[in-house]
Amino acid sequence: MHPVYRIDVARKLVTLYWQEFPTMAHLREVVEEAIADPEFHPGMNFLWDRKPGEPNTATLEYLRDAVYYLQVLADEIGPHAWAIVAHTPGDFGKARMLESMSDHGKVTIRAFQSTGDAEEWLRNPVRYEPIVVHFPARNPSSIHPGLASG
């Protein structure tokens, strides 16, 4: 078993769990190993998570390089999605930057604050649209009571 990535064929998911924040070279190396794995198939999505408490050293240059790499990767393996789990407000802000920098590309990136929400979204990944409700509300809204009916 690889120390960073795990492939779940049934869920069409590659999970990356980092013990420390990866350099771009390490990120590329691990992703290249994952897509070369015989269990990997085009159309699989990626879940990025890491050990809470480790510092996120991503700079603006790192974020730009990451978006570029993921767009090139999409040219190689086809359109796919990345769910990034953030454990701190700073991590979430950087993940949201990746999300906004990837708009209009072949890869869809979304930031999440829980692994469960990220996994749920990866079942049907869609780009963020501020006006569109992608998931039914859990509780009826007084403005739109039909949102939670079903």
Backbone as JSON Lines, residues from 0, in Angstrom:
{"i":0,"aa":"M","n":[0.84,-1.18,0.0],"ca":[0.0,0.0,0.0],"c":[0.89,1.25,0.0]}
{"i":1,"aa":"H","n":[0.54,2.22,-0.83],"ca":[1.31,3.45,-0.94],"c":[1.1,4.31,0.32]}
{"i":2,"aa":"P","n":[2.14,4.99,0.81],"ca":[1.98,5.79,2.04],"c":[1.1,7.03,1.88]}
{"i":3,"aa":"V","n":[0.88,7.53,0.66],"ca":[0.1,8.75,0.48],"c":[-1.23,8.49,-0.22]}
{"i":4,"aa":"Y","n":[-1.24,7.75,-1.3],"ca":[-2.49,7.59,-2.05],"c":[-3.12,6.21,-1.86]}
{"i":5,"aa":"R","n":[-4.45,6.21,-2.01],"ca":[-5.23,4.97,-1.96],"c":[-6.28,5.07,-3.07]}
{"i":6,"aa":"I","n":[-6.44,4.03,-3.84],"ca":[-7.41,4.03,-4.93],"c":[-8.59,3.14,-4.55]}
{"i":7,"aa":"D","n":[-9.78,3.71,-4.65],"ca":[-11.03,2.98,-4.42],"c":[-11.73,2.87,-5.77]}
{"i":8,"aa":"V","n":[-11.58,1.72,-6.42],"ca":[-12.11,1.52,-7.76],"c":[-13.63,1.64,-7.78]}
{"i":9,"aa":"A","n":[-14.3,1.06,-6.79],"ca":[-15.76,1.08,-6.75],"c":[-16.3,2.51,-6.68]}
{"i":10,"aa":"R","n":[-15.63,3.37,-5.93],"ca":[-16.08,4.76,-5.78],"c":[-15.44,5.69,-6.8]}
{"i":11,"aa":"K","n":[-14.56,5.15,-7.66],"ca":[-13.85,5.95,-8.67],"c":[-13.13,7.13,-8.01]}
{"i":12,"aa":"L","n":[-12.33,6.8,-6.99],"ca":[-11.73,7.83,-6.15],"c":[-10.28,7.51,-5.81]}
{"i":13,"aa":"V","n":[-9.44,8.53,-5.94],"ca":[-8.05,8.47,-5.48],"c":[-7.96,9.4,-4.28]}
{"i":14,"aa":"T","n":[-7.66,8.84,-3.11],"ca":[-7.52,9.63,-1.9],"c":[-6.04,9.86,-1.64]}
{"i":15,"aa":"L","n":[-5.68,11.13,-1.46],"ca":[-4.31,11.5,-1.1],"c":[-4.35,12.0,0.34]}
{"i":16,"aa":"Y","n":[-3.61,11.36,1.23],"ca":[-3.55,11.8,2.62],"c":[-2.09,12.1,2.95]}
{"i":17,"aa":"W","n":[-1.81,13.37,3.14],"ca":[-0.44,13.84,3.36],"c":[-0.15,13.95,4.85]}
{"i":18,"aa":"Q","n":[1.01,13.45,5.27],"ca":[1.46,13.63,6.65],"c":[2.02,15.03,6.85]}
{"i":19,"aa":"E","n":[2.66,15.58,5.8],"ca":[3.14,16.96,5.83],"c":[2.78,17.59,4.49]}
{"i":20,"aa":"F","n":[2.79,18.92,4.46],"ca":[2.39,19.61,3.24],"c":[3.42,19.31,2.14]}
{"i":21,"aa":"P","n":[2.96,18.85,0.96],"ca":[3.91,18.43,-0.08],"c":[4.48,19.59,-0.89]}
{"i":22,"aa":"T","n":[5.71,19.42,-1.33],"ca":[6.27,20.35,-2.32],"c":[5.59,20.04,-3.65]}
{"i":23,"aa":"M","n":[5.72,20.92,-4.63],"ca":[5.13,20.65,-5.95],"c":[5.76,19.39,-6.55]}
{"i":24,"aa":"A","n":[7.06,19.22,-6.36],"ca":[7.73,18.04,-6.91],"c":[7.16,16.76,-6.3]}
{"i":25,"aa":"H","n":[6.93,16.78,-4.98],"ca":[6.38,15.6,-4.31],"c":[4.93,15.36,-4.75]}
{"i":26,"aa":"L","n":[4.15,16.42,-4.89],"ca":[2.77,16.29,-5.37],"c":[2.75,15.63,-6.74]}
{"i":27,"aa":"R","n":[3.56,16.15,-7.66],"ca":[3.62,15.58,-9.01],"c":[4.03,14.1,-8.97]}
{"i":28,"aa":"E","n":[5.05,13.81,-8.17],"ca":[5.56,12.43,-8.08],"c":[4.46,11.47,-7.62]}
{"i":29,"aa":"V","n":[3.74,11.84,-6.56],"ca":[2.7,10.96,-6.01],"c":[1.54,10.82,-6.99]}
{"i":30,"aa":"V","n":[1.11,11.92,-7.6],"ca":[-0.01,11.85,-8.55],"c":[0.39,11.01,-9.76]}
{"i":31,"aa":"E","n":[1.62,11.19,-10.24],"ca":[2.07,10.38,-11.39],"c":[2.1,8.89,-11.03]}
{"i":32,"aa":"E","n":[2.51,8.57,-9.79],"ca":[2.49,7.18,-9.35],"c":[1.05,6.66,-9.3]}
{"i":33,"aa":"A","n":[0.13,7.5,-8.81],"ca":[-1.27,7.08,-8.7],"c":[-1.88,6.81,-10.07]}
{"i":34,"aa":"I","n":[-1.63,7.7,-11.04],"ca":[-2.26,7.5,-12.35],"c":[-1.57,6.4,-13.15]}
{"i":35,"aa":"A","n":[-0.37,5.99,-12.73],"ca":[0.31,4.86,-13.36],"c":[-0.11,3.53,-12.72]}
{"i":36,"aa":"D","n":[-0.77,3.61,-11.57],"ca":[-1.23,2.42,-10.86],"c":[-2.24,1.67,-11.74]}
{"i":37,"aa":"P","n":[-2.14,0.34,-11.82],"ca":[-3.08,-0.41,-12.66],"c":[-4.54,-0.26,-12.24]}
{"i":38,"aa":"E","n":[-4.8,0.1,-10.99],"ca":[-6.19,0.28,-10.54],"c":[-6.77,1.62,-10.97]}
{"i":39,"aa":"F","n":[-5.93,2.56,-11.38],"ca":[-6.42,3.88,-11.79],"c":[-7.05,3.8,-13.17]}
{"i":40,"aa":"H","n":[-8.16,4.52,-13.33],"ca":[-8.83,4.62,-14.63],"c":[-9.22,6.07,-14.87]}
{"i":41,"aa":"P","n":[-9.12,6.55,-16.11],"ca":[-9.59,7.91,-16.41],"c":[-11.03,8.08,-15.94]}
{"i":42,"aa":"G","n":[-11.33,9.26,-15.44],"ca":[-12.65,9.54,-14.9],"c":[-12.68,9.48,-13.38]}
{"i":43,"aa":"M","n":[-11.6,8.98,-12.78],"ca":[-11.54,8.97,-11.31],"c":[-11.28,10.38,-10.81]}
{"i":44,"aa":"N","n":[-11.83,10.68,-9.64],"ca":[-11.63,11.98,-9.01],"c":[-10.65,11.83,-7.86]}
{"i":45,"aa":"F","n":[-10.23,12.97,-7.31],"ca":[-9.21,13.0,-6.26],"c":[-9.73,13.69,-5.01]}
{"i":46,"aa":"L","n":[-9.39,13.13,-3.86],"ca":[-9.68,13.73,-2.57],"c":[-8.35,14.02,-1.9]}
{"i":47,"aa":"W","n":[-8.1,15.3,-1.6],"ca":[-6.86,15.74,-0.95],"c":[-7.18,15.99,0.52]}
{"i":48,"aa":"D","n":[-6.46,15.34,1.4],"ca":[-6.6,15.58,2.84],"c":[-5.21,15.5,3.43]}
{"i":49,"aa":"R","n":[-5.05,16.07,4.61],"ca":[-3.74,15.99,5.25],"c":[-3.88,16.06,6.75]}
{"i":50,"aa":"K","n":[-2.83,15.66,7.42],"ca":[-2.82,15.62,8.87],"c":[-3.05,17.02,9.42]}
{"i":51,"aa":"P","n":[-4.07,17.2,10.25],"ca":[-4.3,18.53,10.84],"c":[-3.12,18.96,11.69]}
{"i":52,"aa":"G","n":[-2.88,20.25,11.71],"ca":[-1.82,20.8,12.55],"c":[-0.53,21.07,11.81]}
{"i":53,"aa":"E","n":[-0.3,20.36,10.71],"ca":[0.9,20.62,9.92],"c":[0.72,21.93,9.17]}
{"i":54,"aa":"P","n":[1.75,22.78,9.12],"ca":[1.6,24.08,8.44],"c":[1.43,23.94,6.93]}
{"i":55,"aa":"N","n":[0.57,24.78,6.38],"ca":[0.35,24.85,4.94],"c":[1.32,25.9,4.4]}
{"i":56,"aa":"T","n":[2.3,25.48,3.64],"ca":[3.34,26.39,3.16],"c":[3.08,26.91,1.75]}
{"i":57,"aa":"A","n":[1.86,26.72,1.25],"ca":[1.55,27.14,-0.12],"c":[1.63,28.65,-0.28]}
{"i":58,"aa":"T","n":[2.38,29.08,-1.28],"ca":[2.46,30.49,-1.65],"c":[1.59,30.69,-2.89]}
{"i":59,"aa":"L","n":[1.45,31.94,-3.32],"ca":[0.68,32.21,-4.53],"c":[1.32,31.49,-5.73]}
{"i":60,"aa":"E","n":[2.64,31.48,-5.78],"ca":[3.33,30.77,-6.87],"c":[3.01,29.28,-6.83]}
{"i":61,"aa":"Y","n":[2.99,28.68,-5.64],"ca":[2.65,27.26,-5.48],"c":[1.24,27.01,-6.0]}
{"i":62,"aa":"L","n":[0.29,27.88,-5.63],"ca":[-1.1,27.71,-6.06],"c":[-1.21,27.8,-7.58]}
{"i":63,"aa":"R","n":[-0.52,28.76,-8.18],"ca":[-0.54,28.89,-9.65],"c":[0.06,27.65,-10.31]}
{"i":64,"aa":"D","n":[1.18,27.18,-9.77],"ca":[1.82,25.97,-10.32],"c":[0.89,24.76,-10.18]}
{"i":65,"aa":"A","n":[0.2,24.67,-9.04],"ca":[-0.71,23.55,-8.81],"c":[-1.87,23.57,-9.81]}
{"i":66,"aa":"V","n":[-2.46,24.74,-10.03],"ca":[-3.57,24.83,-10.99],"c":[-3.08,24.48,-12.39]}
{"i":67,"aa":"Y","n":[-1.91,24.98,-12.75],"ca":[-1.35,24.66,-14.07],"c":[-1.14,23.15,-14.2]}
{"i":68,"aa":"Y","n":[-0.53,22.55,-13.17],"ca":[-0.28,21.1,-13.2],"c":[-1.59,20.32,-13.34]}
{"i":69,"aa":"L","n":[-2.61,20.71,-12.58],"ca":[-3.88,19.97,-12.64],"c":[-4.56,20.14,-13.99]}
{"i":70,"aa":"Q","n":[-4.4,21.3,-14.63],"ca":[-4.97,21.48,-15.98],"c":[-4.23,20.6,-16.99]}
{"i":71,"aa":"V","n":[-2.9,20.53,-16.87],"ca":[-2.11,19.65,-17.75],"c":[-2.49,18.19,-17.49]}
{"i":72,"aa":"L","n":[-2.69,17.84,-16.22],"ca":[-3.11,16.49,-15.87],"c":[-4.46,16.16,-16.52]}
{"i":73,"aa":"A","n":[-5.37,17.13,-16.53],"ca":[-6.68,16.91,-17.17],"c":[-6.53,16.67,-18.66]}
{"i":74,"aa":"D","n":[-5.55,17.3,-19.29],"ca":[-5.29,17.02,-20.71],"c":[-4.85,15.57,-20.9]}
{"i":75,"aa":"E","n":[-4.14,15.04,-19.89],"ca":[-3.61,13.67,-19.97],"c":[-4.66,12.61,-19.63]}
{"i":76,"aa":"I","n":[-5.42,12.83,-18.54],"ca":[-6.34,11.79,-18.06],"c":[-7.8,12.14,-18.27]}
{"i":77,"aa":"G","n":[-8.09,13.31,-18.78],"ca":[-9.47,13.72,-19.01],"c":[-10.0,14.58,-17.88]}
{"i":78,"aa":"P","n":[-11.17,15.18,-18.1],"ca":[-11.77,16.02,-17.06],"c":[-11.99,15.22,-15.77]}
{"i":79,"aa":"H","n":[-11.73,15.86,-14.66],"ca":[-11.91,15.21,-13.37],"c":[-12.06,16.29,-12.3]}
{"i":80,"aa":"A","n":[-12.25,15.86,-11.06],"ca":[-12.47,16.81,-9.96],"c":[-11.52,16.52,-8.8]}
{"i":81,"aa":"W","n":[-11.24,17.59,-8.06],"ca":[-10.46,17.5,-6.83],"c":[-11.28,18.12,-5.71]}
{"i":82,"aa":"A","n":[-11.45,17.38,-4.62],"ca":[-12.04,17.92,-3.4],"c":[-10.9,18.09,-2.41]}
{"i":83,"aa":"I","n":[-10.74,19.3,-1.9],"ca":[-9.65,19.6,-0.98],"c":[-10.23,19.84,0.41]}
{"i":84,"aa":"V","n":[-9.82,19.02,1.37],"ca":[-10.3,19.16,2.73],"c":[-9.35,20.08,3.49]}
{"i":85,"aa":"A","n":[-9.91,21.13,4.07],"ca":[-9.13,22.13,4.8],"c":[-9.49,22.05,6.29]}
{"i":86,"aa":"H","n":[-8.48,22.09,7.15],"ca":[-8.72,21.96,8.58],"c":[-8.6,23.28,9.33]}
{"i":87,"aa":"T","n":[-8.14,24.33,8.66],"ca":[-8.02,25.64,9.3],"c":[-8.6,26.7,8.36]}
{"i":88,"aa":"P","n":[-8.94,27.87,8.89],"ca":[-9.43,28.94,8.0],"c":[-8.41,29.32,6.93]}
{"i":89,"aa":"G","n":[-7.13,29.33,7.28],"ca":[-6.09,29.66,6.3],"c":[-6.02,28.63,5.18]}
{"i":90,"aa":"D","n":[-6.09,27.35,5.55],"ca":[-6.1,26.28,4.55],"c":[-7.32,26.41,3.64]}
{"i":91,"aa":"F","n":[-8.47,26.71,4.25],"ca":[-9.7,26.82,3.47],"c":[-9.6,27.99,2.49]}
{"i":92,"aa":"G","n":[-9.01,29.09,2.93],"ca":[-8.83,30.24,2.03],"c":[-7.94,29.9,0.85]}
{"i":93,"aa":"K","n":[-6.86,29.17,1.11],"ca":[-5.97,28.77,0.01],"c":[-6.66,27.79,-0.93]}
{"i":94,"aa":"A","n":[-7.45,26.88,-0.37],"ca":[-8.19,25.93,-1.21],"c":[-9.24,26.66,-2.05]}
{"i":95,"aa":"R","n":[-9.88,27.67,-1.47],"ca":[-10.85,28.47,-2.22],"c":[-10.17,29.24,-3.35]}
{"i":96,"aa":"M","n":[-8.93,29.69,-3.1],"ca":[-8.17,30.35,-4.18],"c":[-7.95,29.37,-5.33]}
{"i":97,"aa":"L","n":[-7.56,28.13,-5.01],"ca":[-7.39,27.12,-6.06],"c":[-8.7,26.92,-6.82]}
{"i":98,"aa":"E","n":[-9.79,26.88,-6.07],"ca":[-11.11,26.69,-6.69],"c":[-11.41,27.81,-7.68]}
{"i":99,"aa":"S","n":[-11.19,29.05,-7.26],"ca":[-11.5,30.18,-8.15],"c":[-10.51,30.28,-9.31]}
{"i":100,"aa":"M","n":[-9.25,29.9,-9.08],"ca":[-8.25,29.94,-10.15],"c":[-8.49,28.87,-11.21]}
{"i":101,"aa":"S","n":[-9.25,27.83,-10.86],"ca":[-9.49,26.74,-11.8],"c":[-10.8,26.89,-12.57]}
{"i":102,"aa":"D","n":[-11.55,27.95,-12.31],"ca":[-12.8,28.17,-13.05],"c":[-12.53,28.14,-14.54]}
{"i":103,"aa":"H","n":[-13.42,27.56,-15.29],"ca":[-13.37,27.5,-16.75],"c":[-12.31,26.54,-17.27]}
{"i":104,"aa":"G","n":[-11.76,25.69,-16.43],"ca":[-10.78,24.71,-16.9],"c":[-11.4,23.33,-17.0]}
{"i":105,"aa":"K","n":[-10.57,22.34,-17.3],"ca":[-11.04,20.96,-17.44],"c":[-11.07,20.22,-16.11]}
{"i":106,"aa":"V","n":[-10.53,20.84,-15.08],"ca":[-10.53,20.23,-13.76],"c":[-11.4,21.1,-12.85]}
{"i":107,"aa":"T","n":[-12.22,20.45,-12.05],"ca":[-13.09,21.14,-11.1],"c":[-12.51,20.95,-9.71]}
{"i":108,"aa":"I","n":[-12.3,22.04,-8.99],"ca":[-11.74,21.99,-7.65],"c":[-12.74,22.63,-6.69]}
{"i":109,"aa":"R","n":[-12.97,21.98,-5.55],"ca":[-13.83,22.54,-4.51],"c":[-13.14,22.37,-3.16]}
{"i":110,"aa":"A","n":[-13.33,23.36,-2.31],"ca":[-12.78,23.34,-0.96],"c":[-13.87,22.91,0.02]}
{"i":111,"aa":"F","n":[-13.47,22.11,1.01],"ca":[-14.41,21.62,2.02],"c":[-13.76,21.67,3.39]}
{"i":112,"aa":"Q","n":[-14.59,21.71,4.42],"ca":[-14.08,21.71,5.78],"c":[-14.3,20.36,6.46]}
{"i":113,"aa":"S","n":[-14.88,19.41,5.74],"ca":[-15.02,18.06,6.29],"c":[-14.85,17.03,5.18]}
{"i":114,"aa":"T","n":[-14.28,15.9,5.55],"ca":[-14.08,14.83,4.58],"c":[-15.41,14.28,4.09]}
{"i":115,"aa":"G","n":[-16.39,14.19,4.98],"ca":[-17.7,13.67,4.59],"c":[-18.36,14.52,3.51]}
{"i":116,"aa":"D","n":[-18.31,15.84,3.67],"ca":[-18.88,16.73,2.65],"c":[-18.13,16.59,1.33]}
{"i":117,"aa":"A","n":[-16.81,16.47,1.41],"ca":[-15.99,16.32,0.2],"c":[-16.35,15.03,-0.53]}
{"i":118,"aa":"E","n":[-16.47,13.94,0.22],"ca":[-16.82,12.66,-0.4],"c":[-18.21,12.7,-1.02]}
{"i":119,"aa":"E","n":[-19.15,13.34,-0.34],"ca":[-20.51,13.47,-0.87],"c":[-20.49,14.24,-2.19]}
{"i":120,"aa":"W","n":[-19.76,15.36,-2.24],"ca":[-19.69,16.16,-3.46],"c":[-19.05,15.38,-4.6]}
{"i":121,"aa":"L","n":[-18.05,14.57,-4.29],"ca":[-17.35,13.81,-5.34],"c":[-18.23,12.77,-6.02]}
{"i":122,"aa":"R","n":[-19.38,12.45,-5.42],"ca":[-20.32,11.54,-6.09],"c":[-20.89,12.17,-7.36]}
{"i":123,"aa":"N","n":[-21.02,13.5,-7.34],"ca":[-21.52,14.25,-8.5],"c":[-20.89,15.64,-8.47]}
{"i":124,"aa":"P","n":[-19.6,15.75,-8.82],"ca":[-18.92,17.04,-8.7],"c":[-19.43,18.08,-9.7]}
{"i":125,"aa":"V","n":[-19.79,19.24,-9.17],"ca":[-20.22,20.36,-10.0],"c":[-19.47,21.6,-9.54]}
{"i":126,"aa":"R","n":[-19.29,22.53,-10.45],"ca":[-18.63,23.8,-10.11],"c":[-19.52,24.6,-9.17]}
{"i":127,"aa":"Y","n":[-18.89,25.4,-8.35],"ca":[-19.61,26.27,-7.42],"c":[-20.29,27.39,-8.19]}
{"i":128,"aa":"E","n":[-21.56,27.57,-7.94],"ca":[-22.31,28.7,-8.48],"c":[-23.07,29.29,-7.31]}
{"i":129,"aa":"P","n":[-22.81,30.56,-6.95],"ca":[-23.37,31.13,-5.73],"c":[-24.9,31.15,-5.67]}
{"i":130,"aa":"I","n":[-25.57,31.19,-6.79],"ca":[-27.02,31.29,-6.8],"c":[-27.7,29.91,-6.82]}
{"i":131,"aa":"V","n":[-27.0,28.88,-7.25],"ca":[-27.6,27.56,-7.46],"c":[-27.46,26.7,-6.2]}
{"i":132,"aa":"V","n":[-28.56,26.06,-5.8],"ca":[-28.52,25.12,-4.69],"c":[-28.27,23.74,-5.28]}
{"i":133,"aa":"H","n":[-27.1,23.16,-5.0],"ca":[-26.74,21.86,-5.57],"c":[-27.22,20.69,-4.74]}
{"i":134,"aa":"F","n":[-27.37,20.9,-3.43],"ca":[-27.84,19.84,-2.55],"c":[-29.12,20.31,-1.9]}
{"i":135,"aa":"P","n":[-30.07,19.41,-1.66],"ca":[-31.29,19.84,-0.98],"c":[-30.95,20.33,0.42]}
{"i":136,"aa":"A","n":[-31.7,21.31,0.87],"ca":[-31.5,21.82,2.22],"c":[-31.87,20.73,3.22]}
{"i":137,"aa":"R","n":[-31.21,20.71,4.36],"ca":[-31.52,19.7,5.38],"c":[-32.79,20.05,6.14]}
{"i":138,"aa":"N","n":[-33.04,21.34,6.29],"ca":[-34.23,21.8,7.0],"c":[-35.02,22.73,6.09]}
{"i":139,"aa":"P","n":[-36.35,22.69,6.18],"ca":[-37.14,23.58,5.34],"c":[-36.8,25.04,5.62]}
{"i":140,"aa":"S","n":[-36.71,25.8,4.58],"ca":[-36.48,27.23,4.69],"c":[-37.83,27.93,4.73]}
{"i":141,"aa":"S","n":[-37.96,28.99,5.51],"ca":[-39.22,29.72,5.54],"c":[-39.47,30.42,4.21]}
{"i":142,"aa":"I","n":[-38.39,30.73,3.49],"ca":[-38.52,31.39,2.19],"c":[-38.84,30.37,1.1]}
{"i":143,"aa":"H","n":[-38.16,29.21,1.15],"ca":[-38.35,28.16,0.14],"c":[-38.63,26.83,0.85]}
{"i":144,"aa":"P","n":[-39.84,26.65,1.4],"ca":[-40.12,25.43,2.18],"c":[-40.01,24.14,1.37]}
{"i":145,"aa":"G","n":[-40.12,24.21,0.05],"ca":[-40.04,23.01,-0.77],"c":[-38.64,22.45,-0.95]}
{"i":146,"aa":"L","n":[-37.61,23.22,-0.57],"ca":[-36.23,22.76,-0.77],"c":[-35.93,21.47,-0.02]}
{"i":147,"aa":"A","n":[-36.51,21.3,1.16],"ca":[-36.19,20.13,1.96],"c":[-37.23,19.03,1.85]}
{"i":148,"aa":"S","n":[-38.23,19.25,1.03],"ca":[-39.26,18.21,0.91],"c":[-38.77,17.09,0.0]}
{"i":149,"aa":"G","n":[-39.32,15.99,0.14],"ca":[-38.91,14.93,-0.77],"c":[-39.32,13.63,-0.35]}
